[in-house]
Amino acid sequence: MSTQKSSLMEKSEKYNNVRLLLEKHVGRIKTFHEGLRIGEDLKLYGDDVSDLLKEYSEVFDVDISKFPFDDYFASEGFNPIDFFTYLFGGKKLKTLYVRDLIRGIEEKRLL
């Protein structure tokens, strides 16, 4: 088997395993693709996404210790400081995509 074909199979396996992990947390995902957004599309936030990332780290042996969680997800519950910061155009959260999770597996670290 050529290395290119082997590499495609490995990528497909990672893709399918990420899908299985995500579906464990959110249920069946009808349209799954690398551009799927973890928060906005799958509705994972706060403790739920934290639990997902911990399991992702363990299952795929990915270092998440330097992942800037607060840059991507707001804390759970109402925080008046966060609310007013958002309301007045302050800190805009980044988006975590399925492609980021797949890249994290390949690089053995998330972002």
Phi, psi and omega in degrees: 000137181289156180295328179294316179294319178298318179296320178295321178294319178297317180297318179297320179295316178299314180303310181294322179291324175295318178300313180300318179296314180297318180294332175298327183268333185236355185091185184299135177252113184294309182244101183255130178203166185293340180273002179296134181266130185296315180278301189293317183272319183265354177060039175259123181219165171050232184298327181295315179287328176298316177297318178301312184292326176296315179293319177304315180299317181289314184293318186256005180054053181249132178282119178248010186297334180255008179291123182279074185311315183292344175281343185248329186223136177284156178291153180286152180086174182273125176236110185301327180293313177299319181298311181289327175298314179294315183301323183259027172074027180283221186305122175261130181284145175281168181248133175260126183251162174303320180301329178293322178293319179294316178297323178299322178295317181294322184266353181065019174205146180265119180043000000 
